[in-house]
Amino acid sequence: MERAAATIRTMEHAAAAVRTVSWTVQKTDCSSVKPAQEQDGFIKERKNRNRGPQLTIEQFLRDKGCSHHVLTHLKHTDHGILKNGEWAYANQPLSTGDVITVRVEETENSDRISAVSLPISVVYEDEDVLVVDKPGDMPVHPSMGNYENTLANAVMYYYASQKQAFTFRCITRLDRDTTGLVLIAKNALSGAILSSYSSKRQIHREYLAITDGILPEEGTIDAPIARCPGSALMRCVDWEHGERAVTHYQRLGVYRMPYETSEETFQGGNLSGLKSDAVSVGCAPQEISLANVRLETGRTHQIRVHMKSIGHPLPGDFLYNPESVCNLAPRQMLHAHRLAFAHPITGEPLVFESKMPPDMRRLLEIYQKLKTK
């Protein structure tokens, strides 16, 4: 009943969100235009309207990352596209120094996502992007059996409480039990540009991962990933049907479980709440590694599957290392700790970092760090 009382299902009185952005055409923008015969098929189809090699407004906006959907919206919006302060067609030519202004107006809301009061940690926010630090045990999107306990629900409530309409556009996703930084676009324009960054691998993500055993000092796993036959959830390395997946890792430390683990070990320091019973300690690996992991691609469960494929699954991973799930590792020990990308509008480099969460720190504190060199 308390959850239902904290749920907001409509935003009837929310005002339309309007984002106005201006860009100045640089000399490099004009010089990058190819002759008509060398342009891609999409532009060839429009060469009668976009005559010659001169840069057009549509080409300029596409180069910025505007999607077909956003361009269509701008063309049908009053004063959606301005050139030097005056209304303009998308096929008009541009010169160095011209100022292009676009006006994106949003009246829609993700009304199928209930706005639920859940804790949310905002790392950064401006007119175009939102970066949050997601806790564990929280899916990103609603799904069967998870309608009101997701990050989407929490973000919708965050804006509903401010009387703002909001469409949930998550750019970087995390598994339910993976903690850390998540990037969300705040409007259709930034969403399109950030999505183009993602497809070009221009959003850089790094993770802290605890693995079973002694991981090699560094390495790259280049192994395709596909859905496991007969499973709707699990993935596996599949050299015949999988999509290319590349994971780079660097070992940060090796830790060994003490030969004698006493109750004082668990109750001292920051380990309160954990127990030294045989079940907890018995399922824990004798040696673990801490690694910094960098994704080159973004496949579902990529780090979890790749680490298992080289014999170093993550403790607490109920899918790929189920025998290790216990009080010491109740979830996969994986945290998205670093996120770097260019701001979708200004181009400014942005870098965000998140500290290792308490449950991963506690696990490492139980072990003794080894000197491996």
Helices and strands as residue ranges (DSSP letters): H 2-5, E 7-8, E 17-24, H 27-31, G 36-38, H 41-44, H 57-64, H 68-75, E 81-83, E 86-87, E 99-106, E 115-116, E 121-125, E 129-134, H 151-160, E 169-170, E 179-185, H 188-199, E 204-212, E 218-222, E 225-227, E 235-237, E 246-256, H 263-267, H 278-282, E 287-295, H 302-309, G 322-324, E 334-342, E 349-353, H 358-366, E 368-370
